[in-house]
Amino acid sequence: MTRQLVWRTLVVSAALAAASAIGWWALPVAAALFGALTYRDRGGPLVAGFGAILAWAGILVYDAARGPVGTVAATVGGVLQMRPIAVYVLTLSFAGLLGLCAAIVARTIVRAVRPVDA
């Protein structure tokens, strides 16, 4: 069961990273689609939220290898009057909350329209 959950989260993470290549707004759209498809699963929104965090963490690592992400984080952190690490934490928290909330909203809508069979 745990191995299946890990693989599922990694697949969702890869899909959300691919969606994020379109634009940041594509992440909640893809997470909502995942939430709608897995409306019977209790852990679906958590998988979407954690997958979004992993997706954007992977994008940050990729960008860090290619460019001056530390300089950008220091500049943005200076503007916001916070440490650069807080910029990374806020970025990943934003992704996770987008994925989680979009999946919960989509799941709720699908459950209202198409009730779960008892």
NUTOR-539099 format. One record per atom (N, C-alpha, C): residue number from 1; atom name; y, x, z. Coordinates in Angstrom, 1 decimal, padded with zeros to 4 digits. Example, Ala and Ser with C-alpha at 12.3 -4.5 7.8 and 13.67 -1.06 7.14 Angstrom:
2
 num atome     py     px     pz
   1     N -005.7  013.2  007.8
   1    CA -004.5  012.3  007.8
   1     C -003.3  013.2  007.8
   2     N -002.2  012.8  007.1
   2    CA -001.1  013.7  007.1
   2     C  000.0  012.9  007.9
# end
This chain:
118
 num atome     py     px     pz
   1     N -001.2  000.8  000.0
   1    CA  000.0  000.0  000.0
   1     C  001.3  000.9  000.0
   2     N  001.3  001.9  000.8
   2    CA  002.4  002.8  000.9
   2     C  002.6  003.5 -000.4
   3     N  001.6  004.0 -001.0
   3    CA  001.7  004.8 -002.3
   3     C  002.2  003.8 -003.4
   4     N  001.8  002.6 -003.4
   4    CA  002.3  001.6 -004.4
   4     C  003.8  001.4 -004.2
   5     N  004.2  001.3 -002.9
   5    CA  005.7  001.1 -002.6
   5     C  006.5  002.3 -003.1
   6     N  006.0  003.5 -002.8
   6    CA  006.7  004.7 -003.3
   6     C  006.8  004.8 -004.8
   7     N  005.8  004.5 -005.5
   7    CA  005.8  004.5 -007.0
   7     C  006.8  003.4 -007.5
   8     N  006.7  002.3 -006.9
   8    CA  007.6  001.2 -007.3
   8     C  009.1  001.5 -007.1
   9     N  009.4  002.2 -005.9
   9    CA  010.7  002.6 -005.7
   9     C  011.2  003.6 -006.6
  10     N  010.3  004.6 -007.0
  10    CA  010.7  005.6 -008.0
  10     C  010.9  005.0 -009.3
  11     N  010.1  004.1 -009.7
  11    CA  010.3  003.4 -011.1
  11     C  011.6  002.7 -011.1
  12     N  011.9  001.9 -010.0
  12    CA  013.1  001.2 -009.9
  12     C  014.3  002.2 -009.9
  13     N  014.1  003.3 -009.2
  13    CA  015.2  004.3 -009.2
  13     C  015.5  004.8 -010.6
  14     N  014.4  005.1 -011.3
  14    CA  014.6  005.6 -012.7
  14     C  015.3  004.6 -013.6
  15     N  014.9  003.3 -013.4
  15    CA  015.5  002.3 -014.2
  15     C  017.0  002.1 -013.8
  16     N  017.3  002.2 -012.6
  16    CA  018.7  002.0 -012.1
  16     C  019.6  003.2 -012.6
  17     N  019.0  004.4 -012.6
  17    CA  019.7  005.6 -013.1
  17     C  020.0  005.4 -014.6
  18     N  019.0  004.9 -015.3
  18    CA  019.2  004.7 -016.8
  18     C  020.3  003.6 -017.0
  19     N  020.3  002.6 -016.1
  19    CA  021.3  001.5 -016.3
  19     C  022.7  002.1 -015.9
  20     N  022.7  003.0 -014.9
  20    CA  024.0  003.6 -014.5
  20     C  024.6  004.5 -015.6
  21     N  023.8  004.9 -016.6
  21    CA  024.3  005.7 -017.7
  21     C  025.2  004.9 -018.6
  22     N  025.0  003.6 -018.5
  22    CA  025.9  002.7 -019.3
  22     C  027.2  002.6 -018.6
  23     N  027.2  002.4 -017.3
  23    CA  028.4  002.3 -016.5
  23     C  028.0  001.9 -015.1
  24     N  028.9  002.1 -014.1
  24    CA  028.6  001.8 -012.7
  24     C  028.2  000.4 -012.5
  25     N  028.8 -000.5 -013.3
  25    CA  028.6 -002.0 -013.2
  25     C  027.2 -002.4 -013.6
  26     N  026.5 -001.5 -014.4
  26    CA  025.2 -001.9 -014.8
  26     C  024.1 -001.8 -013.7
  27     N  024.5 -001.0 -012.7
  27    CA  023.5 -000.9 -011.5
  27     C  023.3 -002.2 -010.8
  28     N  024.4 -003.0 -010.5
  28    CA  024.1 -004.3 -009.9
  28     C  023.5 -005.3 -010.8
  29     N  023.7 -005.2 -012.1
  29    CA  023.1 -006.1 -013.1
  29     C  021.6 -005.8 -013.1
  30     N  021.2 -004.5 -013.2
  30    CA  019.8 -004.2 -013.2
  30     C  019.1 -004.5 -011.9
  31     N  019.8 -004.3 -010.8
  31    CA  019.3 -004.7 -009.5
  31     C  019.1 -006.2 -009.3
  32     N  020.0 -006.9 -009.9
  32    CA  019.9 -008.4 -009.9
  32     C  018.7 -008.8 -010.7
  33     N  018.5 -008.2 -011.8
  33    CA  017.3 -008.5 -012.7
  33     C  016.1 -008.2 -011.9
  34     N  016.0 -007.1 -011.2
  34    CA  014.8 -006.7 -010.4
  34     C  014.7 -007.7 -009.3
  35     N  015.7 -008.1 -008.6
  35    CA  015.6 -009.1 -007.6
  35     C  015.1 -010.5 -008.1
  36     N  015.6 -010.8 -009.3
  36    CA  015.1 -012.1 -009.8
  36     C  013.6 -012.0 -010.2
  37     N  013.2 -010.9 -010.7
  37    CA  011.8 -010.8 -011.1
  37     C  010.9 -010.7 -009.9
  38     N  011.3 -010.2 -008.8
  38    CA  010.5 -010.1 -007.6
  38     C  010.9 -011.0 -006.5
  39     N  011.3 -012.2 -006.9
  39    CA  011.8 -013.2 -005.9
  39     C  010.8 -013.6 -004.8
  40     N  009.5 -013.4 -005.1
  40    CA  008.5 -013.7 -004.1
  40     C  008.3 -012.6 -003.1
  41     N  008.7 -011.4 -003.4
  41    CA  008.5 -010.3 -002.6
  41     C  009.6 -010.1 -001.5
  42     N  009.2 -010.0 -000.3
  42    CA  010.2 -009.9  000.8
  42     C  010.9 -008.6  000.7
  43     N  010.3 -007.5  000.3
  43    CA  010.9 -006.2  000.3
  43     C  011.6 -005.8 -001.0
  44     N  011.7 -006.7 -001.9
  44    CA  012.3 -006.5 -003.2
  44     C  013.7 -005.9 -003.1
  45     N  014.6 -006.6 -002.3
  45    CA  016.0 -006.1 -002.2
  45     C  016.1 -004.8 -001.6
  46     N  015.2 -004.5 -000.6
  46    CA  015.2 -003.1  000.0
  46     C  014.8 -002.1 -001.0
  47     N  013.8 -002.4 -001.8
  47    CA  013.4 -001.4 -002.9
  47     C  014.6 -001.2 -003.8
  48     N  015.3 -002.3 -004.2
  48    CA  016.4 -002.2 -005.1
  48     C  017.5 -001.3 -004.5
  49     N  017.8 -001.5 -003.2
  49    CA  018.9 -000.8 -002.5
  49     C  018.5  000.7 -002.4
  50     N  017.3  001.0 -001.9
  50    CA  016.9  002.4 -001.8
  50     C  016.8  003.0 -003.1
  51     N  016.3  002.3 -004.1
  51    CA  016.2  002.8 -005.5
  51     C  017.6  003.2 -006.0
  52     N  018.6  002.4 -005.7
  52    CA  019.9  002.7 -006.2
  52     C  020.5  003.9 -005.5
  53     N  020.2  004.1 -004.2
  53    CA  020.6  005.3 -003.5
  53     C  019.9  006.5 -004.2
  54     N  018.6  006.5 -004.4
  54    CA  017.9  007.6 -005.1
  54     C  018.5  007.8 -006.5
  55     N  018.8  006.8 -007.2
  55    CA  019.3  006.9 -008.6
  55     C  020.6  007.7 -008.6
  56     N  021.5  007.3 -007.7
  56    CA  022.8  007.9 -007.7
  56     C  022.8  009.3 -007.1
  57     N  021.8  009.5 -006.2
  57    CA  021.7  010.8 -005.6
  57     C  021.2  011.8 -006.7
  58     N  020.3  011.3 -007.5
  58    CA  019.8  012.1 -008.7
  58     C  020.9  012.4 -009.6
  59     N  021.8  011.4 -009.9
  59    CA  022.9  011.6 -010.8
  59     C  023.9  012.6 -010.2
  60     N  024.1  012.6 -008.9
  60    CA  025.0  013.5 -008.2
  60     C  024.4  015.0 -008.3
  61     N  023.1  015.1 -008.1
  61    CA  022.5  016.4 -008.2
  61     C  022.6  017.0 -009.6
  62     N  022.4  016.1 -010.6
  62    CA  022.5  016.5 -012.0
  62     C  023.9  017.0 -012.3
  63     N  024.9  016.2 -011.9
  63    CA  026.3  016.6 -012.1
  63     C  026.7  017.8 -011.3
  64     N  026.1  018.0 -010.1
  64    CA  026.4  019.2 -009.4
  64     C  025.9  020.5 -010.1
  65     N  024.8  020.4 -010.8
  65    CA  024.2  021.5 -011.5
  65     C  025.0  021.8 -012.7
  66     N  025.8  020.8 -013.2
  66    CA  026.5  021.0 -014.5
  66     C  028.0  021.3 -014.3
  67     N  028.6  020.9 -013.2
  67    CA  030.0  021.0 -013.0
  67     C  030.5  021.2 -011.6
  68     N  031.8  021.2 -011.4
  68    CA  032.4  021.4 -010.1
  68     C  032.4  020.2 -009.2
  69     N  031.3  019.6 -008.9
  69    CA  031.3  018.4 -008.0
  69     C  031.9  018.7 -006.7
  70     N  031.7  019.9 -006.1
  70    CA  032.2  020.2 -004.8
  70     C  033.7  020.2 -004.9
  71     N  034.3  020.7 -006.0
  71    CA  035.8  020.7 -006.1
  71     C  036.3  019.2 -006.1
  72     N  035.6  018.4 -006.9
  72    CA  036.0  017.0 -007.0
  72     C  035.9  016.3 -005.6
  73     N  034.8  016.6 -004.9
  73    CA  034.6  016.0 -003.6
  73     C  035.7  016.5 -002.6
  74     N  036.0  017.7 -002.7
  74    CA  037.1  018.2 -001.8
  74     C  038.4  017.6 -002.2
  75     N  038.7  017.4 -003.4
  75    CA  040.0  016.8 -003.8
  75     C  040.0  015.4 -003.4
  76     N  039.0  014.6 -003.7
  76    CA  039.0  013.2 -003.3
  76     C  039.0  013.1 -001.8
  77     N  038.2  013.9 -001.1
  77    CA  038.2  013.9  000.3
  77     C  039.6  014.2  000.9
  78     N  040.3  015.1  000.3
  78    CA  041.7  015.4  000.7
  78     C  042.6  014.2  000.5
  79     N  042.5  013.5 -000.6
  79    CA  043.3  012.3 -000.8
  79     C  043.0  011.2  000.2
  80     N  041.7  011.1  000.5
  80    CA  041.3  010.0  001.4
  80     C  041.3  010.5  002.9
  81     N  041.7  011.8  003.1
  81    CA  041.8  012.4  004.5
  81     C  040.4  012.3  005.2
  82     N  039.4  012.8  004.5
  82    CA  038.1  012.9  005.1
  82     C  037.4  014.1  004.5
  83     N  036.3  014.5  005.2
  83    CA  035.5  015.6  004.7
  83     C  034.8  015.3  003.4
  84     N  034.6  016.4  002.6
  84    CA  033.9  016.1  001.3
  84     C  032.5  015.5  001.5
  85     N  031.8  015.8  002.5
  85    CA  030.5  015.2  002.7
  85     C  030.6  013.7  002.9
  86     N  031.7  013.2  003.4
  86    CA  031.9  011.7  003.6
  86     C  032.0  011.1  002.2
  87     N  032.6  011.8  001.2
  87    CA  032.7  011.3 -000.1
  87     C  031.3  011.0 -000.7
  88     N  030.4  012.0 -000.5
  88    CA  029.0  011.8 -000.9
  88     C  028.3  010.6 -000.2
  89     N  028.5  010.5  001.1
  89    CA  027.9  009.4  001.9
  89     C  028.4  008.1  001.4
  90     N  029.7  008.0  001.2
  90    CA  030.3  006.7  000.7
  90     C  029.8  006.4 -000.7
  91     N  029.7  007.4 -001.5
  91    CA  029.2  007.1 -002.9
  91     C  027.8  006.5 -002.8
  92     N  026.9  007.2 -002.1
  92    CA  025.5  006.7 -002.0
  92     C  025.4  005.4 -001.3
  93     N  026.3  005.1 -000.3
  93    CA  026.3  003.9  000.4
  93     C  026.8  002.7 -000.5
  94     N  027.7  003.0 -001.3
  94    CA  028.2  002.1 -002.3
  94     C  027.1  001.7 -003.3
  95     N  026.4  002.6 -003.7
  95    CA  025.3  002.3 -004.7
  95     C  024.2  001.5 -004.0
  96     N  023.8  001.9 -002.8
  96    CA  022.8  001.1 -002.0
  96     C  023.2 -000.3 -001.7
  97     N  024.5 -000.5 -001.3
  97    CA  024.9 -001.8 -001.1
  97     C  025.0 -002.7 -002.3
  98     N  025.4 -002.1 -003.5
  98    CA  025.4 -002.8 -004.7
  98     C  024.0 -003.3 -005.1
  99     N  023.1 -002.4 -005.0
  99    CA  021.7 -002.7 -005.4
  99     C  021.1 -003.8 -004.4
 100     N  021.3 -003.6 -003.1
 100    CA  020.8 -004.5 -002.1
 100     C  021.4 -005.9 -002.3
 101     N  022.7 -006.0 -002.3
 101    CA  023.4 -007.3 -002.4
 101     C  023.1 -008.0 -003.7
 102     N  023.1 -007.3 -004.8
 102    CA  022.8 -007.9 -006.1
 102     C  021.4 -008.5 -006.1
 103     N  020.4 -007.7 -005.6
 103    CA  019.0 -008.2 -005.5
 103     C  018.9 -009.4 -004.6
 104     N  019.6 -009.4 -003.5
 104    CA  019.5 -010.6 -002.6
 104     C  020.1 -011.8 -003.2
 105     N  021.3 -011.7 -003.9
 105    CA  021.9 -012.8 -004.5
 105     C  021.0 -013.4 -005.6
 106     N  020.5 -012.5 -006.5
 106    CA  019.6 -013.0 -007.6
 106     C  018.4 -013.6 -007.0
 107     N  017.8 -013.1 -006.0
 107    CA  016.6 -013.6 -005.4
 107     C  016.9 -015.0 -004.9
 108     N  018.0 -015.2 -004.2
 108    CA  018.3 -016.4 -003.6
 108     C  018.6 -017.5 -004.7
 109     N  019.2 -017.1 -005.8
 109    CA  019.5 -018.1 -006.8
 109     C  018.2 -018.5 -007.5
 110     N  017.3 -017.5 -007.7
 110    CA  016.0 -017.9 -008.4
 110     C  015.2 -018.8 -007.4
 111     N  015.2 -018.5 -006.1
 111    CA  014.4 -019.3 -005.2
 111     C  015.0 -020.7 -005.1
 112     N  016.3 -020.9 -005.3
 112    CA  016.9 -022.2 -005.3
 112     C  016.6 -023.0 -006.5
 113     N  016.5 -022.3 -007.6
 113    CA  016.2 -023.0 -008.9
 113     C  014.7 -023.2 -009.0
 114     N  013.9 -022.3 -008.6
 114    CA  012.5 -022.3 -008.8
 114     C  011.8 -022.0 -007.4
 115     N  011.6 -023.0 -006.6
 115    CA  011.0 -022.8 -005.3
 115     C  009.7 -022.1 -005.3
 116     N  009.4 -021.3 -004.2
 116    CA  008.2 -020.6 -004.1
 116     C  007.1 -021.6 -003.8
 117     N  006.0 -021.5 -004.5
 117    CA  004.8 -022.4 -004.3
 117     C  004.2 -022.1 -003.0
 118     N  003.8 -023.1 -002.3
 118    CA  003.2 -022.9 -001.0
 118     C  001.7 -022.7 -001.1
# end
